[in-house]
Amino acid sequence: MERLDLLNNMVELPEPGVRIRAVVLTHDESVEHTGLVLPPAAAGHITIKLDNGYNVSYPSEAVQEWTGLPTNEARPSGELRAPAEDATLPRIRLIHTGGTIASKVDYATGAVEAKFEPEEMLDAIPELASIARLDAKKIGNMFSDDIRPQHWNIIAEACAEAFADGCRGVVVAHGTDTLHISSAALSFAFAGRGTRPAGPIVMVGSQRSSDRGSSDATENLLAAVHWAAYGPEPVGEAGDAVTVVMHHTQSDGVMAVHSGLAIRKMHSSRRDAFHPVNAQPIATLTFEPDGFRTEHLPWYDAVRNKAAERPVAASPTLYEAGQRIAQFIAGPWLHAEQIEAVVSTGVQAVVFHGTGLGHLPIDDPQNDAPENALLWRVITRCVNRELPVVVVNQCIHGPVDMNVYSKGRKQQQMGVLGHGLNATPEAVVAKLHWMLSQNMDVKHMLTMNLCGEHRETLRE
């Protein structure tokens, strides 16, 4: 085909929100695309969201012709009819807090919006109707980095309400950036005092929004609902009071069920961003033609079989939102005046992300680093004021062990807490906040295993 004189044959382009079938000239041929016109990715371009979820952009002059299509030829937006429920299926409540997991494309505008009525979820992922009877509760629409302790309380109470209403399990849709912090906080809320939730509480997120062809939202949500509906009842002390279900690898097909106390987001964008820390997954869920194949890891069944029976938590223990916990990173840039300035604001605890096995820069063996001696003094003053001072592991993996080097022993003599911790830094800080909210003895209970955060069986 001969190349057209594009500048002299420009076609008037449709407005965003119009569904079209367009013929576009590439460098050597014409191609046809069908999809929704979006706001252009760059000036002088047309951007089309294809039916497979991917976006394509071309210079405006490359459009040879286009035909408008009815919007409802794609996926209808508007009032939907709820499918008939199967009364034999378990009842699951979907609790929406925000993030992309429960969002889909609004085909009138091309924007991604939270549309979290059960009918709309089933419209987007009809396979859910074959797994469970679903109802939904929307308690917010926040980026997860905006979630605070008061929101943990709201989520915890919504989970308890779901169980009181007769639900077998709960799925919490949550943004991924702080999902691992919320999962740890909810674990202590339901199991910190020797109890367990009435059923599975599963947290789930999505690394890729549902309008993208590479989205992980559908598989993550299907697997989360399956675990909430058919996974074992939590025992509480196995780190299973709250679980996290996400992609096991970059590829589709296998989801991992993680302890909410032993998980951390370790990549900003990969679909398998969530990895266990000093732990293994609880189980894997593999997609097969007739449903899911569930495989528990041996450690989980071993702990379940030995676990003492716990009473069901009548209601979750809550967090005092006003607690202030200061966090500092140990290293060349840590100075005493920084700690003094923050402590003077009235914090209730101080957490240091220690280097290596949990060390702090408090020695001056060559008499050329007086700032280290000042750090020793200010940390000692904090301890003398009965302010909890805790060290967590900056390395993420591996335990805090202050018995290996003389510096660690010195820190213990100073009153610094944390020796023996092998939980994630976020789980430790959430536990510290929870204990302060419950007026517990932090020094006595910090290293106690309350609900699976420090079990030897979780270590790699």
C-alpha positions in Angstrom: 0.0 0.0 0.0 1.3 3.4 -0.9 2.0 5.7 2.1 -0.5 8.5 2.2 0.4 12.2 2.5 -0.6 12.2 6.1 -0.5 15.9 6.7 -2.9 16.5 3.9 -5.3 13.7 4.8 -5.7 14.1 8.6 -9.0 12.6 10.0 -10.9 14.5 12.6 -10.5 12.4 15.8 -13.1 11.3 18.3 -13.3 12.6 21.8 -12.1 10.5 24.8 -14.8 8.1 26.0 -15.9 7.0 22.5 -15.6 3.4 21.5 -14.2 3.0 18.0 -12.8 0.7 15.4 -9.9 2.5 13.8 -7.5 1.8 10.9 -4.1 3.2 11.7 -1.0 3.4 9.4 2.2 2.1 10.9 5.7 2.3 9.4 4.9 -0.3 6.7 1.2 -1.4 6.9 -2.3 -0.5 8.1 -3.6 -2.2 11.2 -7.1 -2.2 12.7 -7.7 -1.6 16.4 -11.0 -1.7 18.4 -11.2 -0.1 21.8 -12.0 3.0 23.9 -10.5 6.4 23.1 -8.6 7.7 26.2 -7.1 11.1 26.8 -4.0 11.2 24.7 -0.7 10.0 26.2 1.0 12.9 24.5 0.1 16.0 22.5 -0.8 15.3 18.9 -1.5 11.6 19.6 -4.5 9.3 19.9 -4.6 6.7 22.7 -6.9 3.7 22.5 -7.5 1.2 25.3 -7.8 -2.1 23.4 -10.3 -4.8 24.5 -7.4 -6.9 25.8 -6.6 -4.2 28.3 -3.5 -2.8 26.7 -3.1 0.9 25.6 -1.8 1.9 22.2 -0.9 5.4 21.1 -0.3 6.7 17.6 0.4 10.2 16.1 -3.0 11.7 15.2 -2.1 11.9 11.5 -1.6 8.1 11.4 -5.3 7.5 11.8 -6.7 6.7 8.3 -10.3 6.2 9.3 -12.4 5.3 12.3 -16.0 4.1 13.0 -17.9 4.8 16.2 -19.2 1.7 18.0 -21.9 1.4 20.7 -20.4 1.6 24.1 -22.4 -1.4 25.2 -20.6 -3.5 22.6 -17.8 -3.6 25.1 -18.7 -4.0 28.7 -21.8 -2.3 29.8 -21.6 0.2 32.6 -24.8 1.0 34.4 -27.2 -0.9 36.5 -26.4 -4.6 36.6 -28.6 -7.5 37.8 -27.1 -9.7 40.5 -26.7 -13.3 39.5 -28.7 -15.9 41.4 -26.8 -17.1 44.5 -26.0 -20.8 45.1 -27.2 -21.3 48.7 -24.8 -24.2 49.2 -21.7 -22.0 48.8 -19.9 -20.3 51.7 -20.7 -16.7 52.4 -17.8 -14.3 52.1 -17.7 -10.6 52.8 -15.5 -8.4 50.6 -14.2 -5.3 52.6 -13.0 -2.6 50.4 -10.4 -0.1 51.7 -9.0 1.3 48.4 -6.3 0.4 46.0 -6.6 -1.0 42.6 -7.7 -4.6 43.4 -11.4 -3.7 43.4 -11.3 -1.2 40.6 -12.2 -1.6 36.9 -12.5 0.6 33.8 -15.4 3.0 33.6 -16.1 2.6 29.9 -17.8 6.0 29.7 -14.7 7.9 30.6 -11.8 5.4 30.3 -10.8 6.1 33.9 -10.1 3.4 36.5 -12.6 3.8 39.4 -13.5 1.8 42.5 -16.8 0.0 41.7 -17.3 -2.3 44.5 -20.9 -3.4 44.6 -21.1 -7.3 44.5 -23.0 -7.2 41.2 -20.2 -5.1 39.6 -17.5 -7.4 41.0 -19.3 -10.4 39.6 -19.7 -8.6 36.3 -15.9 -8.0 36.2 -15.0 -11.5 37.5 -18.0 -13.8 37.0 -16.0 -16.8 38.2 -16.4 -15.5 41.8 -20.0 -16.6 41.7 -19.0 -20.2 41.5 -16.7 -19.9 44.6 -18.8 -18.2 47.2 -21.9 -16.1 48.0 -20.5 -12.6 48.1 -21.6 -9.4 49.8 -19.5 -6.3 50.1 -18.8 -3.4 52.5 -16.9 -0.3 51.4 -15.2 1.4 54.3 -12.9 3.7 52.4 -11.1 4.5 49.1 -7.6 5.4 50.2 -4.1 4.9 48.9 -2.6 2.4 51.4 0.2 4.9 52.3 -2.6 7.1 53.8 -3.8 4.4 56.2 -3.4 5.1 59.9 -4.0 3.1 63.1 -7.5 4.4 63.3 -8.2 2.7 60.0 -6.9 -0.6 61.3 -9.5 -0.4 64.0 -12.3 0.2 61.4 -11.1 -2.7 59.3 -10.9 -5.0 62.4 -14.4 -4.1 63.5 -15.8 -4.6 60.0 -14.2 -8.1 60.0 -15.8 -8.9 63.3 -19.1 -7.6 62.1 -18.9 -9.9 59.0 -18.4 -13.0 61.3 -21.3 -11.9 63.5 -23.4 -11.7 60.4 -22.7 -15.4 59.6 -19.9 -15.0 57.0 -17.4 -17.9 56.8 -14.5 -15.7 55.9 -13.5 -12.1 55.0 -11.5 -10.8 52.1 -9.9 -7.3 52.7 -9.0 -5.5 49.4 -6.1 -3.2 50.3 -3.5 -1.2 48.5 -0.2 -3.0 48.3 2.2 -0.4 49.6 1.4 -0.9 53.3 -0.6 -4.1 53.0 2.0 -6.0 55.1 1.8 -3.4 57.9 -2.0 -3.7 58.1 -1.9 -7.5 57.9 0.5 -7.5 60.9 -1.6 -5.0 62.8 -4.8 -7.0 62.3 -3.1 -10.2 63.3 -2.4 -8.8 66.8 -5.9 -7.3 67.0 -7.5 -10.7 66.6 -4.8 -13.1 68.0 -2.5 -11.2 70.3 -4.3 -12.1 73.5 -4.4 -15.8 72.9 -7.5 -15.8 70.8 -8.2 -16.4 67.1 -10.7 -14.9 64.5 -13.9 -16.9 63.8 -12.8 -17.6 60.3 -10.2 -16.8 57.7 -9.3 -13.1 57.2 -7.5 -12.7 53.9 -5.9 -9.6 52.7 -5.3 -9.1 48.9 -4.0 -6.4 46.6 -3.0 -5.9 43.0 0.3 -4.6 41.7 -1.2 -3.9 38.2 -4.5 -2.1 37.9 -7.4 -4.0 36.4 -7.4 -2.0 33.2 -4.0 -3.4 32.2 -3.6 -6.6 30.2 -0.9 -7.6 32.7 -3.1 -7.1 35.7 -2.8 -9.6 38.6 -6.1 -8.4 40.1 -8.4 -11.2 38.9 -6.2 -14.2 39.9 -5.3 -12.6 43.2 -9.0 -12.0 44.1 -10.2 -15.4 42.9 -7.5 -17.1 45.1 -8.2 -14.9 48.1 -11.9 -15.6 48.0 -11.2 -19.3 47.5 -8.9 -19.4 50.6 -11.5 -17.4 52.7 -14.2 -19.9 51.6 -12.4 -23.2 51.8 -9.1 -22.6 53.6 -8.7 -24.1 57.1 -9.9 -22.1 60.1 -7.0 -20.2 61.6 -5.5 -21.6 64.8 -4.1 -18.3 65.8 -0.6 -19.2 66.9 0.6 -20.3 63.5 0.7 -16.8 62.1 -2.5 -17.5 60.3 -4.9 -15.2 62.0 -4.6 -12.9 59.0 -3.2 -14.2 55.7 -2.0 -12.4 52.5 -2.7 -13.9 49.1 -0.7 -12.6 46.1 1.1 -13.9 43.0 3.8 -16.6 43.9 5.9 -15.7 40.8 5.8 -13.2 38.0 3.8 -15.7 35.9 0.1 -16.4 36.3 -1.2 -19.7 37.6 0.1 -20.0 41.1 -0.8 -17.9 44.1 0.9 -17.9 47.5 -0.9 -17.8 50.9 1.4 -16.0 53.3 1.3 -15.4 57.1 0.3 -11.8 57.6 3.1 -11.6 60.2 5.9 -12.8 58.0 5.4 -11.0 54.7 6.9 -7.9 53.2 6.5 -5.9 50.0 10.0 -6.3 48.4 9.5 -4.8 45.0 7.8 -1.6 43.9 6.1 -3.0 40.7 6.6 -6.8 40.2 3.6 -9.0 40.4 5.4 -11.3 42.9 6.5 -8.3 45.0 5.5 -10.0 48.3 8.0 -12.3 49.9 8.0 -14.1 53.2 10.7 -13.0 55.7 12.5 -15.7 57.8 9.6 -17.8 56.7 7.9 -19.9 54.0 4.4 -19.5 52.6 1.5 -21.2 54.4 0.2 -22.7 51.2 0.0 -22.4 47.4 -3.1 -22.2 45.3 -2.7 -23.5 41.7 -5.2 -22.7 39.0 -6.5 -25.9 37.3 -9.4 -26.4 34.8 -11.8 -27.5 37.5 -10.7 -25.0 40.2 -7.9 -24.6 42.6 -5.4 -27.2 43.8 -4.4 -26.3 47.4 -1.1 -27.5 48.9 -0.2 -26.7 52.5 3.5 -26.4 53.2 4.6 -29.1 55.7 5.6 -26.6 58.4 2.0 -25.2 58.5 0.3 -28.5 59.0 2.9 -29.4 61.7 2.2 -26.3 63.7 -1.6 -26.6 63.2 -1.5 -30.2 64.5 0.4 -29.1 67.7 -1.5 -25.9 68.3 -3.5 -25.5 71.5 -7.2 -24.7 70.8 -7.8 -21.0 71.2 -11.1 -19.3 71.9 -12.7 -17.2 69.2 -12.2 -13.4 69.7 -15.5 -11.9 70.5 -14.2 -8.6 69.3 -10.8 -7.4 68.2 -8.4 -5.5 70.5 -7.9 -2.1 69.1 -5.1 0.4 68.6 -4.7 3.7 70.4 -4.3 6.0 67.4 -2.5 8.6 69.5 0.6 6.4 70.2 3.8 7.9 68.8 6.7 5.6 67.9 9.8 7.2 66.5 11.9 5.2 64.0 15.6 5.8 63.2 18.0 4.1 60.7 21.4 3.2 62.2 24.3 4.4 60.2 26.7 7.2 59.5 24.0 9.9 59.4 22.4 9.1 62.8 23.1 11.8 65.4 22.1 12.3 69.1 20.5 15.6 68.5 18.1 14.1 66.0 16.9 11.6 68.6 16.7 14.2 71.4 14.6 16.4 69.2 12.1 13.7 68.3 11.9 12.3 71.8 11.1 15.7 73.2 7.9 15.7 71.2 6.5 13.0 73.6 6.9 9.7 71.8 6.0 6.5 73.6 8.8 4.3 72.1 11.9 4.5 69.9 12.8 1.9 67.3 16.2 1.7 65.7 16.7 -0.2 62.4 20.1 -1.7 63.4 22.9 -2.7 61.1 23.9 -6.4 60.7 22.7 -8.4 63.7 21.1 -5.3 65.2 24.0 -2.9 66.0 24.1 0.8 66.7 27.0 3.3 66.2 27.8 3.8 69.9 31.5 3.1 70.1 34.5 5.4 69.4 37.5 3.1 69.5 39.9 5.5 67.7 38.8 8.7 69.6 37.8 10.4 66.4 34.0 10.0 66.3 32.6 11.8 69.4 29.1 11.7 67.9 29.1 8.0 68.7 29.6 8.6 72.4 26.8 11.2 72.3 24.5 8.5 70.8 25.4 6.1 73.6 24.5 8.8 76.2 21.1 9.8 74.6 20.0 6.2 74.2 21.0 5.5 77.8 18.9 8.5 78.9 15.9 7.2 76.9 16.2 3.8 78.7 16.6 5.5 82.1 13.3 7.4 81.4 11.6 4.0 80.9 11.1 4.7 77.3 11.1 1.4 75.3 14.1 1.4 73.0 13.9 -1.5 70.4 16.3 -2.7 67.7 14.9 -4.4 64.6 16.9 -5.8 61.7 17.8 -3.4 58.9 18.9 -6.4 56.8 15.2 -7.6 56.8 16.2 -11.3 56.7 17.8 -12.9 59.6 17.4 -12.4 63.4 18.5 -9.7 65.7 21.3 -11.3 67.7 23.0 -9.1 70.3 25.0 -12.0 71.8 27.5 -12.5 69.0 29.6 -9.3 69.3 30.6 -7.3 72.3 28.7 -4.3 71.0 25.5 -6.3 71.1 26.1 -7.3 74.7 26.8 -3.6 75.5 23.5 -2.6 74.0 21.7 -5.2 76.1 23.4 -3.9 79.2 22.2 -0.4 78.2 18.6 -1.8 78.2 18.1 -1.9 74.5 15.4 -4.5 73.6 15.0 -6.7 70.6 17.5 -9.6 71.0 16.2 -12.7 69.4 13.5 -11.0 67.2 13.1 -12.6 63.8 9.9 -11.0 62.7 9.8 -8.3 60.0 10.5 -4.8 61.2 6.9 -3.8 60.4 5.5 -6.7 62.4 7.7 -5.7 65.4 6.6 -2.1 65.3 2.9 -3.1 64.9 3.3 -5.4 67.9 5.0 -2.6 69.9 2.1 -0.2 69.1 -0.4 -2.9 70.0 1.3 -3.7 73.3 1.4 0.0 74.2 -2.2 0.4 73.4 -3.0 -2.5 75.7 -0.8 -1.2 78.5 1.4 -4.3 78.4 4.9 -4.8 79.8 6.9 -4.2 76.6 10.2 -5.5 78.1 8.6 -8.7 79.2 6.4 -9.5 76.2 8.2 -8.1 73.1 10.1 -11.3 72.4 7.2 -13.6 73.4 5.5 -15.4 70.6 1.9 -14.2 70.8 0.4 -15.3 67.5 3.1 -16.7 65.3 5.4 -13.8 64.8 8.5 -15.4 66.2 8.0 -19.2 65.7 11.1 -21.2 65.0 9.1 -23.1 62.4 8.7 -20.0 60.3 12.5 -19.5 59.9 14.1 -20.3 56.6 
